Amino acid sequence: MNHSPEAAEHAQGGVYSAKGKEYVRDSRYITDRIVAHPSAPDEWPVEAGRYRLVAARACPWANRTLIVRRLLGLEDAISVGLPGPTHDADSWTFDLDPGGIDPVLGIGRLKDAYEARFPGYPRGITVPAIVEIATGQVVTNDFAQITLDFATEWTAYHRPGAPDLYPAHLRDELDEVMRRIFTEVNNGVYQCGFAGTQEAYDAAHDRLWTALDWLEERLATRRFLMGGSITEADVRLFTTLVRFDPVYHGHFKCNRQRLVDLPNLWGYARDLYQTPGFGDTVDFVQIKRHYYVVHTDLNPLSIVPKGPDLGGWLTPHGREALGGRPFGDGTPPGPVRPGEEVPNPL
């Protein structure tokens, strides 16, 4: 398959700037929302069984939705389709399913759901995406809003003991923290990896590590980003941290240090990984295969490295000494649903 830089990243919502120097993420998403009380043409009603979440385990943006869906106990309300870790320049595909066809949507390519609603859809076929099952039409691919709506609009279907991931009294600070995490860290690693000049790379690398140093300091005295309990901010940071040493450090040249060299961030990441709902959604095999196979501009032979050793994710983290309770007044989610288990657990 021909994976040009533009095509490979366009499928994840990224493009290159016109000057070919800086990586710019295409943020023109389908901004329809699924809400408890629709009042506008671009709002759809919350309804159990009506929608299917399509989320590849390999993708950090999709991984967020898998974590939040599980933490909140929305498995019965929203089914999930899991594309494979690689895609061509055109679409994510359901190559992990028998016959390469999603068993609920009856399609082999996620592009079919986009085209069903928007014939000739001109932008990237991205995950996560929520599809209306009855019509086979994509509803939204606005990954940042999807998880916030899971937390605030789908409350009627939350499990007993579900955590409050977007607490009202913290939202001003929470939004500010998440904004910096997105621009400097979540997207910052991509700006390093796909920089088109030395100058663009140097600037992106410096910005990334300025933010990681800030986070390292912030996590020295608090167990989680907002204090003693998990919030949406932790979900958003985790999906980048869990990919850092296996992919971003080498593949994207984010290599001032490894995650394991940063004691607070490494302990924090292990704390989350070992918390039900986080590590049990992570497939390192798919993550590495996705980045190293799809990005042939960065890795022309698509050779997937054997390292690094991932056994450290299961070692004691010691973060309990900072106090707090991961789920606040709530409880951990139960076992992973049959059929949704990670096929390559540590």
N, C-alpha and C positions, 0 to 999 in steps of 0.2 A: 504494500500500500504506500501511496505517496503522501507523506506527512510533511507539508511545508510548515514553517513556523507559524504563519498566519492561520492556516487551516487547523493545525493541531490545537492551538490555543483558542481559536474561535469557537471550537466545540465546547470549551470551558468558559466562554465569555470574555476572552482576552483578544486584543488586537495590538499591532504595533502603531506607534505614532507615524504621522505622515513623513517625518524626517528620518524615520528608521533608527532613532536614537534611544527612545524611551518606550518601555512597555506601558500601554494604557489599557485598562480593563474596560470593555464595552459594558456600560451599566444601564443600557436601554432594555430593561426586562419587561415582561408582561406583568403589569402591576395590579391586576385584578386581585381581590382579596376574598377570602372565605371567612365570613363573620357571623356572629350569633344573630344579629338583627340587621339584615341588609336594607340599605336605604338609597342606594345609588346603582346605576346600570352596571358598574364594574365590580359590584359586590355580589358574592354568591352565598347561599345559606349553609351554615354548619349543619351537616346531616350525616349521621353514621352510615357507613357502607356506600356512600355516594361517590367517593373519590379514592384514587389510588396514588400513593406517593411513589415516584420513580426516583431512586437514589442509589447511585453506584458507590460501593464501599470505598473505592479508590480515591474518590474526589473529596477534598476537604470541605467544600461548601455543602455537598450532599451528606457527608458524614455528620454535620451538625444536626440535620433533620432526623437522622436515625437515632442519635443520642437523645434529642428532646422528645421525640415520639415515645421512646422507651422509658425515659425518666417520668413522663407524665402518664404513662399507661394508656396510650391511644391506639394500641395495636388492634383492638377490636373495632374501633371506629374508622381507622384509616388503614387499608391494606398497603402492602409494600411490594414493589417490583424492583429487582436488583439486576441492572445491566452488568456485563462483564467489565474487567478493568481496562480493556483497550477498545478503541473506536477508530473508525477511519475519519477522513476529513469531512464526512457528511453527517454522521449521526452516531450516538451511542446505540448499542445493539444488545439484544437479550440473548447473547450467546451462551449463557449459563443455563438457560431453560431448555427442556427437551424440545428438539426441533428448532431451537433458536427463536421460539415464539413465547411472548409473555402469556401465561395461562389465563389471566383475567382480561387483559386488553386485547389479546389475540393479534398482536403486532410483533414484528421482528425488529423494528427500528423505531426509536423514540420519535424520530422525525415524522412518522406517520401521524402521531397525535398532534404535533404542531401544525402540520399541513391540513389536518382535518378541520381545524378552526381557522387557520390563516393560510390559505393556498398560496404557495410561493413564498413562504415565510423567509425573510431576507437575512436574518441574523443567526447567531450560533444556536445549535440544538443542545441546550445545556441541562445539566442536572444540578440540584434537584428540580423536579417538575411535578406538579399535581395535575392529574388527568381525571376528568369526569368519566366514570366507567360507562354509563349508558350511551353517551354520544361518542366516546373515544377522543374527545377534544381536550387539549391542554387548557388548564384554567390559569395557572400562574407558574412562573419560574423565578420569582423574586425571592431569592434564598434568604435574605436578611429578614424580610417581613414574614415569611412562612413560619419560622420558629417563634417569632414574637406572637403571631396569631395562634399558634398551637398553645402558647402559654396563657393568652388572655381571652381568646374567643371560643376555644374548645373546652372551657371549664366544665361544662355539663358532662363531658365524657372522660374527665381526668379520673385516675384511679384514686381510691382512698389513700391518703398519705402522700399524694403527689407534692413535690416541692414547689414553692413560688419562685420561679426562675426570673421573673421581671417585677420585683416588688415595687409598689407605687412610691414608697417613701425614699427609694434609692434611685429613681429613674433619671434624674438630672445628671448625677455623677456617673451612673451606669452607662448612660448614652455617651457621655464624654469619653469614658474609658474604652468603650467598644469602638468608638469612632477612631481613636488613636490606634487601637489594636488592628483595625481593618487597614487603615492607610499605611501604617508603618511595618506591620508584622504579617498579617494574613496576605495582603497584596504586596508587601515589601519584599518577600522572598521571590515572588515572580518578577518584580522589577530588577532584582539582581540577576536572576536566571536568564531573562530575555533582554537584558540591556544590549543596545546596538553599538555602543561605543565604550571605550575605557572610562571616559568621563561620566557617562550615565551610570555605569556599573559602580564606580567609586562612590558616587553620590548616594545611590540606592543602598549600597553596603553600609555606609556610614549612618544613614537614617535608620536602617534596620537595627544596627547594634546599639545606637542611642536608645531606641525603644526597648530592646531586650535588657539593657542595663537598667533602665527605669523599672521594668517589671521585676528584675532580680532584686532590686532594692525594695520595691513595694511588697514583695512576698517574703521579706525577711521577718516581718512582724505580724503578718496576718496569714491565716491558712489558705484562704481563697481571695480572689481579687477584690471582693467587696466586703470581706470580713470573715465570719465564721461559717458561712453556708454557701453552697454552690448557687450561682446565678447564670444567666445567659452569657455573661462575659466569659466565664470559665469555659463554657462549651466552645465559644468562638476561638479562644486562645488555644485550647487543647488540641484541636484538629490540625493546627499548624505545628505545635510542639511535637506531636506524636510522629509527624513526618520529617522532623528536622534532621536528625542524624541519618536515618535511612535514605533520605532523598536530598533535602535542601542543602545540607552542608557541602556535599560534593557536587551533585548534579546542577544545583543552582549557584554554586560558588559562594555560599553564605558561610565561609569557613574561617572566620576569626577564631571561633571556638566551637566545640561540640556542645550539645545540650548537656551531656554528662559532665561537662567541665564547669557548669553553672549550678552551684549547690542548691540554691533556693528554687530555681526553675525546674531543675531535675527532680528534686524531691516533690515539688508540687505536681509535676506531670505524672510521676509515679503514683502519687496519692489519688489523682483522678483516674488513672488507668485502672487501678485496683478497686475503684468504686463501681458497683453495679450500674450499668447503663453507659459506661464509657469504654473501657477496654474490651468489653464483649461485643462492641460494634466495629472494632478495628481489625482489619485484615492486612498485615504487613506484606504478605505475598502479593496481594492485589495492588497495594499501594506502590511497591517497587516496580512491579510489572507495568503498571500504567505509565509512570513517568519515564522509565528508561526505554520502553518500547515505543510509546507514542511520539516522544520528542526526538525524532531522528535528526533534527537540526542540531541538537545538543549532543546526541549520542547516536551517530550515524549507523552503527552496526547493531543497535538495539540489544546490546549485551547487558544483562541484568546482574549487578554485582552480588556476590554471595554474602558480604557483610552489610552492616556491622553486626556484632553479637547483640541479640535483643534480650538475652536472659535477664539483664538488669532491671527490666520493667517490672519484674515480680519480686524484687528485693525490698526489704523494709525501708520505709521512707522517713519515719520519725516525725511526720508533720502533726501527729496527734498532740504533741507537746505544745503547740500553739493554741490548743483548745478548739472550740467550735464543734458543730455537728454538720456533716455534709448536707443532710436533707432538712436542716432546721428542725421544725416541729413535726416533720413528715417522716416517712420511712423509705427504705430502698425499694426499688422495683423487684418483682419476683423473677423467677428463672426466665431465660430467653425462650420465646415461643418456638415450638417445634417448626423446623423448616427455615428459621431465621438465624440459626446458629452460624457463627463465623467458621468457615470450613478449615481454616488454618490457625487454630489458637496457639498461643505460646505454651 
